[in-house]
């Protein structure tokens, strides 16, 4: 599925307004606010002449429908004028893998930020290796120092800002300047902030991806991914999507459309609540450190403040050293925080994690057990009370 820029709101409109108005054609929709869900594969041509010329607005379900076009229009409006096209995929990981397969070939070298999503690393070390692409990892805080890692065959750089477990904040403009001087593309996993709070295409990124399963969907009921690209990279992405046969299901497209309409208000609440809980946790005696770029004490705060307009509800904490049974007691005592391996929905989540066994360019030594939290849309006082119960369980297990 691909799209070129069509009818989009005025560039003078704010993002909140674009999320409500973009991708809507109430005339074609017979006055209904929401576009219908087009479920279909075959598209009929009116006559042989049009068939031979492939002259039709839509040619086959896999290549797009009015529903997918509406979502792509919304995403392009949100990404900004640097966006030349948007591809839709059936998962966030599919957005990553489709992008990498579209821009790399045998003999190429790929540079990857050491804090990147672990399934992305697995793909690089698995399928890309088998296809003759070599991957090297770099310190997320390297900035312009990445220049020393480039080779003549370095084709692309993959960053994640911030990393979705350890939350280091790479300097994307500095990395992009070096990469472009060497003729390489820059790819950003922008799931944490979404284009609402981080327009990475305007900061030198060529391809911005999201696991739209998270904040775009917003309700923990879809698997979805998006790939947004500038004019330089879009032909590669468009061709890759077509050749790989990548497409997203119509009902998930519709649910992503619905989620986009309320993204601004939901993400604002995640941001406010997340930061309040992060500050509260930073003052807890059981917590050694909070990993959240929007906190003034965070090493990546200056970059976040410069490049981002907001934050999401996802961050991590480092506990002071305690045995595993104490951590488990904390987890088992919680009522509002569920244990699950996603985020971005309306519910709060918590999981333990450990980067030790897969970091290669940097050493992961936080000094204590680590937990990742997603702060949902519940009342923050109720969430604090739940965490307080959890810490009481931890202390009772010591």
N, C-alpha and C positions, 0 to 999 in steps of 0.2 A: 504494500500500500504506500503510495507516495502522493505528494501534493506540491503544487506550486502556489505562489501567493495569489489569492483571489481577492474577494471583497473582505477587507479587514477594517476595523475601526480606525478613526483618526489617530495619528501618532501623538496628538496632544492629550488624548484621554489617558487617565491613570489606569494602572493595572487592574484595580478592583472593578472599574467600569468595563474594561475589555473582557474580563472573565464572565461578565453578565451578558454582554452584547455580541461578542465575537462568535462566528460560526452559526449565526441565526439568520434564516431567511423566511420570515413569517408568511411571505407571499407563496413561496414554493411549499411551505408547510401548512397551507390552507388556513393560516391564522393561528395555528397551535404554537405555543411557546417552544416546545421541545420537538426536535426532528423525529420522525418515525424510525423504528428499527428496521432496516432493510436486511432481511435474511435471504441470501440468494447466491447462486453461482452463475447461472446462465442469464445473459442479457440478449434480447432479441433485436435484430436490425430490421428497419422498416422495408428495405429493398436491397437487391443484389449490389447495386452501385455503392451504397454505403457499406455493405459487408466487405466488398473487395477493397475499399479505401480505408477500412477500419475507422470509418467516420461516425463516431458516437461519443457522447459525453462519458459514458461508462461502457466498458467492453467485456468485463468478466469480474465476478465477485471478489476474486483474490486481489485484483488490481485497484479495488476501491468501490465505495458506494456513497450515496448522499450522506449516510450516517458517519462514515469515516472522514469524509471531506469536512463535515462540520467540526469534528474534533481536531483535525489537522489545522483548520483555520483558527480555532481558538489557541492552539499551541503556538502557532506562528505569531499571532498577535502578542502573546505573552513573552515569547523569546525576544521579540524586537526586530528591527529592520535588517539585522545581519543574518537572519534566518531565511534560507532559500528553500527549504523543504523539511518535511517531517515524515518519518517512517514510524509505523506502529507494529509492535511485536507482541507475541503472546506471553511474555514475561520480561522482567528486568534483566535476567541473565541472557535471554535471547537478544536483547538490545545490545549487550556487551559483545556477545559472540558474533552476531551479525555484523556489527561495526568492525571488529577486528578482521573477520574474514573478508570484508569488503575492501579494506585498505592495505592489507598485507599479502605478500606472496612468498614463495619459497626463496630462501636466501636473504630475506629481510631481517633486520634487527629491531626489536621493540624494547623501549624503556618503560618500566612500570613502577609507580610509586609503591613503596614497601608497605603502606597501610591500606592497600586496595582490598576490596571485597574478596573474601577467600575463594568463592567459586570462580571469580575472574582469574585468580592465580592458578587454580586447578585447570582451567581451560588453556591458559598459556603453557603450563607444564605438560599438558596432555596432548590435545589435538594440534595446537600450533607447533609443538615440537615435532610431532609426526609429519606435519606438512612442511617442515624445513624452515620454520621461523624460530630464531633464537631470542630469548627474553632475558633482560638484565633488570635488576631492581635497584632503586635508589632511595636514599634518605628523604622522607617527605619534606624536610626542612632545608634541602640543598639549595633552593633558589637558583640563581644564575650559575652556581657552581656545577650544575648539571652538564655544562659544556664539556667538561673533561671526560664524560661518559659516552659522548657521541662517537659513532663510527661512520665510515663512508656509506654503509648500508643501513643506517638507522632511519627507519621510515616513519615511526610514530612514537609519541609519548602518551601514556595513559596515567591520568591523575584522578584522585578522589578527594574532594574538598568539602568538609574534612573527612578523614577516614572514619568509617561507620562503626568502629569499635574503639580505636585508640585516639581518634579525634585530632591528630596533627593537621595543621592547616598549611598546605603548600602555597607558595607564592606563584600563582598561575600566570600573571603578567610577565614576571621575570623568566619563568620556564618557557612561556610561549615565545618571547622575543628570541631566546637562544634557539629554540626548535625551528622557528621560521627562517632564521638566518642560515640554518643547516638544511633547509628544504624538507623538514619533517612536519607532519600533522600533529595537532594536540587534541587529545580526546579527554573529556571530563565526565566522570560519573557525578551528576548533579542532583542525586536523589535527596540528599539531606535538606537542602534549602529550596529546591525547585527553582524554576526560572522566575518565580514571583520575588524571591529574595536574593537571587544570584543570577544575573544575566551573563553567564560565562562566555557566550559568543561575542559579547562586546569587550571582553578582556583578553582576546587573542586565541580563545579556544576555537577549533574548527568544527568539532563534533561534540554536542552535549547530549548525554544520555540520562534517562531516569528509569528507575523501577517504579512505574506508575501504579504498581500494586500498592505502594505506600500512600503518600499524601494525595496524589491525583485521584485515586479511587476513594480513599479516605474512610472506608467502611469495612475493611477486612473481608471483602467478598469478591474480589477479582484478582486475576493474575494478568499483568499488563506491563508493557515497556514502550518507551518512546525514544526515537533518535532524531535529534534536530541538528542540521548541518548548515554551514555557510555555503556561499556560491562555489567556492573552491572544492569543497568536499562532497557536496550534495550529489553530483553525478556518480561518484563512487558508491555512495550509500544507496541511491536509487537503483543502480544496476545490481548491487549485491542483494537487495531485497527481492528484486524480480528473479534473479537467477536461483536464489535459495528457496524461493517459494514461500517467503515469510508473510504471514498475515495474522490478524487478530480476529477473534470471534465477534459477531455483531452485538451480542448482548453485553459483552465486556466493553466494547466501544461505547455503547449507550451509557453504561454505568460510569465509565470514565468521564463522559460528557457531563453527567449529573454531578459527579464529584468536583469537576472543574468549576462549576458555577458557585460552589460554596468554599472553594479553596482559600480565598483571602480571609474570610472570617474564621475558618477553622485553624488555619496556620497561625494567624495572629494569636489565637487562644493557646495553641500549643507552645508558641514562643513565650508568651507571658507566663504561663503556668510552669513551663520547663525551667525558665530562668529563676523563678521564685523558689521552686523545689531545689534547684542546684545551689542557690545561695543558702538555703536552709540546711542542706546536706553538708555544705562546706563548714558549717559551724558545729556539726555533730562530733562528739569525742571519738566515735568509732571510725570516722572517715579521715583518711590521710590526705586525699586529694580528690578534686572534682575535675574531670576532663570535659570542658565545655568552652568552645572558643569565644562565646559571648561574655564570659567572666573576665573581669579585668586582670585577674591573676594568671590567666591561661597564656602559655607561650605564643599561641597563634592569635591572640586577641587583636593586635595591631593590624594584621592582615585581614581578619574578619571585619573589623570596623571600616577598613578602607574599601573592601571589595563587595561586602554583603550589606543588604538593607534589613536583614532580620535573621532569625534562627528558628530552628524547629524544636520539637519536644524530645529529641534524642541526644543523650549524652551518657557518659560513664563515670563511675567512681572507683577509687582505689581504697579499700578498707585497710585499716591498720592490721598487722599480722594476727590472724586467728586461725584455729584449726578448721578443717573442712566441715566438720559436724556443726560448728557454730554458724557458718555461712548457710548450710542447709537448713538449720533451725530458723534463720531469718527468712529464707524463702518460703518455708512451710508455714510460717506464722502469718504471712501476708494474706489478705482477703481481696483487696481491690487490684493488686498487681498480679496479673497472670504471668505464667512462665511460657513464653512462646518465641519462636525465632523469626518474627517479622516486626513491623512497626508501621506507624503512619495512620493507623485506624483511630477510632474514637476512644479506644480502651487503653489503659496503662499496662505496660509490660515490664518484665525484668528477667534477665538471664545472666548467669555467670559466663565469663569467657577467659581465654588465655591465648595470647598471640605467640607464645614462646616457640612453639614447634614449627612455625611457618614464616617467621620474619627472617630475612636473609641479609639485607643491607644494613639493618639496625638491630640492636639487641633490645628485647622486651624484658625489662626488669623493673616492674612497678613498685616492688617492695611490699606487696600484700595482695590478697584476693581482689579480683576486679569484677564489677557488675555493670551491665549496660541497662539503662532505664529508658523507657519511652513514656513520657508524660502525656496522658490522654486528656479528655475533655471533662473529667470528673472535677468536683470542687477541690481546690488545692488544700483546704483545711482537712478534708476527709482523707486525701492522699497523705498528708503529713501524719495524721493520726494512724493510718495504716502502716506507714514506714516506722513510726514510733513503736508500734506493736512488734514489728519485725525486729527492730534493734533490741527490744526487750527479750525477744526469743533468742537472739544471738547471745546476749549477755548471760542469760540463764543457762546456756549450753556451755559456758566456759568453766 
